[in-house]
Every structure is written in C-alpha cells, then in structure tokens.
Amino acid sequence: MAQNKVNIVSQLQALKDKSGKSYTQLAEETGLTNVYVAQLLRRQAHLKPETAPKLRAALPDLTDELLLEMAKPPLRSYDPNLIQDPTVYRLNEAVMHFGESIKEIINEDFGDGM
C-alpha cells in the first residue's frame, strides 16, 4: 500500500512539474489554498467530488485513475528523515517552543475540544 502511494505521488508531482505551475497558481485556478493543493498532490488530503473538475481544469493531464485514487481517504504518512530538512526542523522547533502557549490560548478562547 505504501509503495502504491509513492507511485501515485510521483505521478502527481510529475504532472504538476509538467504543468509548470506553482502550488499558488494551482490554488488560484481552483479556488483552494496552496497548502491544500500541495496536500492533495501528496495524497495527504481527500479530494472532494466538487473539487475534482477544478483540479482537472488546472491540470488537464490528470487522469481518471489518479482522480479516483485522490478521492479515496488518504493514507497519511511522512518520511521520518523529513525532520532533517532545515525548514521542517525549524517549523518543528517553533511548534515545540510555542506549542504549549498556543494550546493554552486556543483552550481559553475556544475550549478544549471535548
């Protein structure tokens, strides 16, 4: 299953690269956020039926098979080596440094979610 995800993500990334469009450009064309588009193309988010035609318009080479795969619930995962990337490391460090305070403020303002 994990290898299948790797293959699908590879195909999706190749389509994005072939289009020459950035995540921000794709977001503008689809009415989504750039992070959500990136999550879709990395199979970390679920493609909703109403979003599929917009994504296909932005990436015309997107096949029916890939759209069907993207419509399935994602198998969220990450590469454990990702933490070695300097940007990801610093983001993780920021969450670890500010996380407790941010959590307290969220709980104060919105409750604890229970």
N, C-alpha and C positions, 0 to 999 in steps of 0.2 A: 504494500500500500504506500509506504514512504517513497519507494522508488518511482511509483506512478506519479506521486505529487511532484517529485523532482523533474520528471519528464514534462509534465503539464506546465509547470512554472517556467521551465526552459523554453517551451514553445511560446508561452505568453510573452515572456521577456523578448524573445526574438521578434515577435510581431510588433511590440512597442518600438524596439530598436529600428526595425524596418520602416515604421511609420515616420521616424524622425521627430516624433512629438515628445514633449516632456510630460511628466505627470500633471503639471499645472495646466498645460494646453489641453490634455485629455479631460481634466476636470472642468475646464471652461466649456468644452464642447458637450459634455454630458450633464452638466448641472450638479456635479458631485464635488466633493473635496478632493484635493490632490492626494491626501493620505488614504482616503477610502479607495481611490482608483489604484494606488500602489498596493493596498491590501488585497484588492480583487485580483490584480495581476500576479500576486504572490500566493494566491489561494489561501489567504488568511482571513477572508471575509466571504460572505454568501452573496451571490449575485441574485438580486430580486428580479422577478419577471418584468416589471415595468422599466427596469434599468437596462436590460439586455439590448433592446433596439437602439438605445442611445449609445451604448458602448460599441455596438457593431457599426453604427454610423461613423463613430470616431476612429474605429479600427476595422476597416472594411474587409480585411483578410481574416478576421476572426471566424473560425469555422463553427458549424452547428455542434460538432463534437466537443469543442472547447467550451462553448456556451453551456452545453449540458453538464459538463464537469464543473463549471463555475457555479451552476445552480444548485449543486449538491452542498450539503453542510460542509464547511471547511474542516480539514484535519489540521488544526492549529499546531504549530511546532516552531522551533527555532534551532539554529545551529549553535551549540554550546560554545564554539570558538568565536561567535559574534562579539562577545564581551571584549575581545582583544582589539576590535576596531576602535580607534581613538574617539570617534564621535559617540558611538554606543557606550563606551566606557564612561565618558563624561556625562551623558544623559543618565546612566545608571547611578553615577556618583551624585548627581543633583537630586534624584529621587530619594536616594538613601539619606542625603543631608537634610533635605527639606520635607521629606515624606511625612514624618510624624506631625510636624506643624500644619502642613496642608490637610492631613487627615482630620486633625482636631478642628480646624476651621470649617471643613466640609460638614463634620458631625454637628458643630454648633449651628451652622446655617441651614442644614437640610436634614439633620437626624442621622442616625447610624445605619439606616437602610434596613432595619429589622422590623 
